[in-house]
Amino acid sequence: MIKKRFISTYLCALLLAMAMQAQRPVPSENQLRWQDMEMYAFIHYSLNTYTDQEWGFGNEDPQLFNPENLDCRQWARVCKQAGMRGIIFTAKHHCGFCMWPSAYTGYSVKNSPWKNGKGDVVRELADACREEGLAFAVYLSPWDRNHPEYGRPAYVTYFRNQLRELLTNYGEIFEVWFDGANGGDGWYGGANETRKIDRTTYYQWPETYKMIRELQPKCLIWNDGSDRGDLRWVGTEAGNVGETNWSLLNHDGEVPYEMLHYGVEDGDVWCPGETNTSIRPGWFYHETENEHVKSLSKLMDTYYKSVGRNSTLLLNFPIAPNGRIHPNDSLRGIAFKKMIDEVFKENLAEQAEIIREGNTTIIDFGKPTAFNRFLAEEAIAKGQRVKKFSLEALVGGKWQQLKDTLVDKGDGLTTIGHRRIICFPTVTATKLRFTITDYKDVPIIQKLGLYLAPELTADIPDSGEKKSSSLHIFFSSPTQMMIDWDAEQTISEFRYLPPQESKEGTVTHYTLWASTDWSNWTKLASGEFSNIVNNPIWQKIRFQPVKARVLKLDADRLASGERMGYGDIEVVTE
């Protein structure tokens, strides 16, 4: 009797385990297709380009939009040469100006001088993408600082009407991108006031999602609100996702940074992370940033920390006032693609003997072989299963542990997913041992790779690093710089190098603030950079050590010009 009961209990447990296994989330066909894209471009272009702002207020004159040489085919060619598989275009940013002739507002290109009001940037770019074999997608800001009804029920109808235009008039759309910025100061048809909304309920996302899926069955929805989309933001615009990165979330509820950045191991929906960042500090074009395009080494670091961590990379190329991608951006983007190709041109594992013993795989080269990059891919159509693994190289007859040098703590050897790339100093070994040490289900590894990446030294063009390259810098206004990083740190000094080519944009008087949550700010210091115009050297602001996640530098006075400039930035941590 006891034996039968035991067997019965065991069978129940086994069946329950099998049922739970069967219910584990897996990606949809749309999500698999999207993950295979790996890299695609953001294009930011609007009235902001002509007002030198990141966020327009909504009262900017449509007459400002009159590019002399707008060429969407140049955008598409550059993005393709940079290795991008598609383009997401800012059809409407927060200012509310529409880059297509929307039937529902006069605040659009149809009331600009460009092409005598007969132009349609969305159309031209959609056509250019298809000519170049690129997928096309749209960004539609839910927040509209121009529309008089924003914050009221009537605006939601307006928003959906515009979304319907974009989803029915421009062919197949692979993604719809909804920004998380919602509500605040705006023009609002002349009301010129602050309006707040409940972003979890105001837009009635379930109905909007239903419309999207009916109109564009192959379209993915990017949204980080409580109504879960198909993709998630990774919690930062610095160009990285967590070294542990699960493509899973819970189907509802708010998602704090830790969940956005690392995913949820036992999440009940497949919601992979999309890593977004810009090739220069701002999302929109600013002339003062022409010499601050990300270095080649920084872009490669971004690639390893996005695509190489089970994410995709959404890389922004802003459009200059002449209507083209600036040469500094295009040349750097193309160099980026060439370097990726150079790193991964030869898989050394394909020339070696592969020995598999359970969850251990030994790659035997038969002779001393140099390598510094490891790649692994799971068959994610079956779900994400690997929790942790180890890497060992046989050097001089002894096994040597390898770790990811791009992580601050631990060895970084957690989760694989669609693709995992581990970076370490060059080793010369006869064997590499890869062992899966912890997993959720039977691991299915579909690819292993070992590569020898060239060192990014001074003899390789565009490889120079500024100190600011390790920081995420953007401008919330022409005179306010924001600097953030991945995790809270203790800081004790801020350093500012003014522009070196001219005095324009040089900060002479400043206020420096710190925050741990982007909401509550502590004033660290204020004052004057003495004689900075005549002696443009590094300026140091020292203060008592403080914990911070983000810094804000207000330019209280500039030597000349209307927009803050800088040569380099450094933050000293303890």
N, C-alpha and C positions, 0 to 999 in steps of 0.2 A: 504494500500500500504506500509506504514511504517512498520506495523506489519509483513507482508510477507517478506519484505526486511530484517528485523531483524532475522526472522526465517531462511531465506536463508543464511545470514551471519554466524549465529550460527552453522548451519549444516556444512558449509564449514570449519569453525574452528575446529569443532568436527572431521570431516573426516580427516583433516590435522593432528590433534593430534594423531588420530588412526594410520594414515599412518606412522608418525614419530615413534610411539611406535613399530609398526611392523618392522621397519627397524633398531631398536636398535641392536647392536652387541651381539651375543651369542657365546659361545665356540663351536668349532668343536668336533666331537667324539674323535679325537686324543688328543685335549687339555683337555677334560674331563677325559680321561683315564690317562693322564699325571698328572693332578692335584690330582687325587686319589692316586697316588704313594706317595705323601707327602714328603718322604725323600729318597734320593739315593746318592750314593757315587761318588766322583771324585777319580781317581787314577793317581797320577803323578809319572812317572818313565821314565828315559831316561839316556843319557850320563851325564846329569847334576848331577845325583845321584853320579857319580864317580869323578866329578870335583868339587863338593861342591859349585855349582852355582845354581842360580835360572833361569838365561837366558844364555844358551850356545851361543858362538860366531859363531859357524858353522865350526870351524876348529879342533874340538876335534877328537881324534883318535878312530875309531870304535873298535880297539883292547882293549879299556878300558872296553867294555861291556862283562863281563864274570862272571855273578853271580854264586856263588857256590851252592846255594840252592833255586833257583827260584821256587816258588810254587803258581801258580795262584789259585789253589783250596783253599789254606789258605786265600788268599785275599777274595775270594767269601764267605767262611765260616765266617770270621770275619765281613764282611760287613752285611751279613744276620743277624748274632747275634746282631749287632749294630742297627738293625731296618731298614736297607737300603733295598729298593725294587728293586734296579738296580745299575749298575756301568757305569760311563762314563770314558773311558780310553784315556790317551794322546798318541794316535797312532803316532803323530808327533808334537813335540814342536817347538819353534822358531829356534832351532839349526839345524833343518832339518833332524835329524837322525830318520829313520823310524823303528818302533818297529815291523814291519812285512817285509817279503822279497819282497819289491816292485820291480816290473819289470822295473821301470822307473828311478832308481838310484842305484848306488853302495853304497850309504851312508845309510846303514841299517844293521839290525842284520845278514843278509846273509854274510857280510864281517867282522863279529866278531868271536872270538874264541868260544863263547857260542854255544854248541851243534854242533861244527864244521861248523858253518854257515848254519845249517839246521833247526834252530829254528824259531818259529813264536809266539811272545808274544801275539799278537792280537788273534790268533787262540786259544791258550791255555786259555786265559781269557774268550773269547766268549763261549767256551765249558764248562768251569768251572761255568760260570753264569747260563747256562741252566741246568746244573746238580743240582744247588742249587735253581732253580726256580726264578732267578733274570733276569730282563731285561738288555739288553746290548746296549751300545751307544759308540760313538767315538768322540774324540776331534782331529781336524786336523787344525793346525795353518796355516792361510793364509800366514803369514810371514815366509820366509825360509832364514835364514842367511847363508846357505851353498850353495844354488843353484846359478850357474853363471848367469842365465837368470832372476833372480828376479828383478822386476821393469820394465821388457820388456814384450811384448805380448806373447812370447813363454812360459813364466812361467805359465800363466793362463791355457794354455792347459795341462801343466805338473800337475798343481794343480788339475784340473778336472780329469785327468787320475788316479791320486792317490785316489781321492775321489770315483771314480767309482770302483776301486779295493776294497775299504773298504765296499762299499754298495752292492757289488755283491758276495763277497766271504765268508762272516761271518754271514749269516743268518739275521734274522729280527733285525733292528736297531731302537731303540725308539727315539733317538735324535742325531743330529749332532751339535757339539759345535764349533763355529768359534771365536777365540780370537780377541779382539779389537786392540791388539798391531800389528801395521803394518808399516814396513819401518824404516830404521835407519842404524846404523853401522852393518857391517857383513863381513864375510869372502868372500862370493860370488864367490866361486871357485878360490880364490887367488887374486881377485881384491882388497880385504881388504879396502873397502870404504863405504861411506854413500850413501844410495839410498832412495829416497822419492817417494811415490806414492799418488795418489788421491784415498783414500779408498772408496769413494762413487761411483767411476766409474771404477777403475782399474780391479777389479775382475769380472765385468759384472755379478753381482749377479742374475739378473732375469733368465739368461740362466742356471746358476748353480742351482738355486732353481728348475727350471723346470726339470732338470736331476734328482735331489734328489727325487722329487715327483713321477717321473716315475719309478725309481728303488726301492723306499721304500715308498709306499703310506701311511703307518702308522707312518712315521718318522716325528718328529718335528724339526724345524730349530731354533737354538739359534743364534741370531745375533743382535747387537746393532747399526748397520749402518743405513744409510738413506733408504735402501731397507729393508722394515720391514719383519722380520722373524715371527715365531709363538710365540716366547717367548722373553722376554727382560731381560737384566741385570738390577739390582736395583741401580746401581751407586756407589756401595761400595763393598769391599770384607771383611768388618768387621762382616758380619753375621746378617744383619738386613735390613728390608724394612720399609717404612714409616708407621706410625700408621694409617694414611689415605692411603689406597692402592686400587686404581681402576685397574681392569684388562683390561684397555682400553688405547689405544694410537691413534694418528692420523696416517693415512695410509702411509704418507711419511713425509719428512723433518727431520732435525736434532733433536735429543732428548737430551736436557740439563738435568743436574742432577735432577732438581726438577720434571721433567716428568718421568725420570727413577725411581726415588725413590717413587713417590706417584701415578704414573699413571695420566691419564687425564679423569676427570669426564665425559666430553662429547665427548670423543674420538670415532672415527668411525670404529675402528677395535678392535677385541678381541686379546690382547697381554699381557698375565699375566706375573708377575715378578717371576724370579727364583733367590733365594738368595744363593750365593756361598761363602764359607769360608773354611779354613783349620783347622784341629784339633790341629795343632801346628802353630807357626808363619809363617813358609815358606810353599810353595807349594811342593817343593821337600825336600827330607830327608837331614837333617844336624845333625850330632852327637851332636853339641853344643845345640841343641834344645830339647834333650831328656827329660830334666827336665822342659820344658815349654809347655807341652801338656795342652790344655785348661782344666780347672777344671770342675767338674761336674756341679757346679752352673753356670759357664759361658756357658756351653753347653745348659743347660735348659733355660737360658736367651736367647740364640740364637734360640732355638726352639719356644719360645713364640713370638719372634720378626720376625719370618719367617713363619713357618707353622701356627702360631697363628695370623698372619696378612695377610691371603689370599695369601700366597706365597707357594713355595716349598723350601726345604732345600737340597742343593747340598754340602755335607760335604766331604772334601778331606782327604784321608789317603795316605800319601807318602810311597813309598817302600824303605826299607833300602838297602844298598849295597849287602847284602846276598840274596836279592830277596824275602823278606818277609816283612809283616807289623810288625813294632816294637812292643814288648809287652806292652810298655807304652801306645801306641795309641790304640791297640786292647782292653786292659783292660778298658780304659776310655770309648771307644765307646760302649762296652757291658754294662758298668755301666749306661751309658746314656739311652740306651733302657730300662733297668730295671727301671730306675727312671720314665721315661715316662709312663710305664705300671703301676707303683705304683700310680702316680698322678691321672691317669684316669681310675682306676680299678672299681670305684663305682660312678655312676651318681646318686647323691642324688635327682635330679629332678624326677627320675623314681619312687621314693617312695612317692612323694608328689601329692597333688591335683593341677591340672593345670586349671586355669580359664582365658579364653580369652575374652577380651572386646575391639573390634576394633583392634587398633594397640598396645594395652597393654596386656601383659600376666603376670598374678600373679601366682607364684609358692608358694603354701601354704603347709608348712611342718607339720602343726598341733601341733608342739612343737618346742622349741628352738633347732636350728641345726647350727653347725659350718661349714663354708665353706670359701674358699679364691680364687677360680677360677670359672670364668663364661665362658661358651662356647656357641657360636651360629653359625649356618650354614644356608646359603641361598641355595635354589634350583637353582644353577647357570646355569643349562641347559636352564633356562628361562632368563638368564642375571643377572647382578648385579644391585640391586635396592636401597638398604638401604644407606642413606647418613649419618644419625646420629641417636643415640639412647641414652637412659638414663637407669641407674641402681639404684635402691633404695632397701635398706634392712630395714625391720621392726624390730627394736631393742628396747625392753622395751616399746613397744606401740607407738614409734615414727619412722617415715620414715627417713632414713639416706642415703644421696647420696654416691655412690661409684664411685671411679675413678681408672683408670689404673695407677699403681705406676711405670710402665716401660716407661712412657712418661715424658718429661721435662716440657711441657706446656699444659694447659687445662686438660680435663678429659680423653682424648684419645678415647672417645667413638664415633668413626667415621668409617664408612664402615664395612661390614661384609664379603661378598663374600663366598668363599668356606668354610672357617673356621676363626672364630675370637675368641681369647682367651684373657680374661681380668684378670689381676692379681691384687690382693689387700690384705691388711693385713686381717688375719682371723677375721671374724665377726660371732657372734652367734645371729641368727635371726629366727623369726617364719615364715616370708614371704620374697620373693624377687619379686620386680616389675620391669619388663622389658618393656620399652616403646620406640617404633620407633617414633622419633620426626620429621624426615625429610626423604623423599624418592623420587626417580625418577619415580617409578611406583608402583603398588600394591605389597607390600612385600610378599615374599613366604619364610617363615622360616621353614626348614625341620627338624631342631634339636636344642634343648636347653639342656644345661648340667650345673650342679653345682657340684664342687668337693672340697675335702679337701686335699690339697697337703702337704706332710710332709715338715717341715722346714729343710733346708740344714745346719745343725749344725756340730760341730766338731766331733760328734760321728758317722757321716755318712762318710764312706770311700771316698776319692777323692774329698772332698767338699772344700778344702782350696783354698782361693783366693789370688793371688798376686796382687799388685797394678797395674801391667801391664795387668791384665786380662780385665780391662775395656777399653784398648786401642787396636787398630788394628796395629800390628807390623809385618813388613816383611823386608827382605833384598833384595835390588836391586843389590847388589854385596856383596862379602864376607866382605868388609870393609865399607859398607854403609847401615845404618838402616833407614827405613822410618816408621813414626808413623802418622796415620791419624785418624780422628774422623768424626762424622756425619755432623756437621755443624761448621761454622766459630766461633771461640771463641777468647777471649782476654787472652793471656798467659803471664806469667811473670817469670817463673822459670822451668828449666828442671833438673831432678834428675836421676842419673845413679848409679846403684849398680853393681859392677863387679861380675864375677863368684866367688862363694864361695868355690867350691871344689878344684879348681886349678887356677894357674895364666894364663893358656893358654886362649887367646882371650881377655884378659883385655886391655881396651883402656887406653893408657897413654897420648896421645895427640889427640886433637879433633878439629873439626870445626862444628858449629851448624847453620843450616839454617831454614828459615820459608817461607811458601808460602800460598797464598789464592786460587791459581788456578792450582797448579802443574807445572806451566811454568815459572813464575817469582819468583826468590828466593832472599830473604834478609838475609845477614849474620848477625846472632845474637851475636855470640861469637866464639873465638878460643883460644886455650891455652893448658895447661898441668894439668892433675890431679896429683897433687903433692903427692908423697909417696903412691900412690894407690896400688902398688904391695905389699908393706910391711903392709899396713893398708887398707884392702879392704872394706871400709865402704861407705855409701851413699855419692856421689859427687853431689854438687849443682852448677848449672850454672844459675846465675841471670842476667836479662837484663830488659831494659825498656819495659813496657807492649806493646804488639803488637798483632794485629789480625792475626790469622792463621787458616788454615784448615789442614795443614800437616807440620811436622817437618822432617828434614833430618840431621842425625848425621853421619859425616864422621870420621872414625878412621884413623887419620893421622899417628899414630904409635901404634903398639901393643906391649905388654910386651913379648909375644911369640906367636907362631902360625901364621896362615895366615887368620883366620876368626874371626871376632868380636864376642865376647861372652858377656853375661850379666846375672846377677842374678835377677834384677827387674828394671823397668822403671816407672817413675812418671812424669806427666806434671801438673804444678800448673796453674789453671785458676782463673780469677777474676770474 
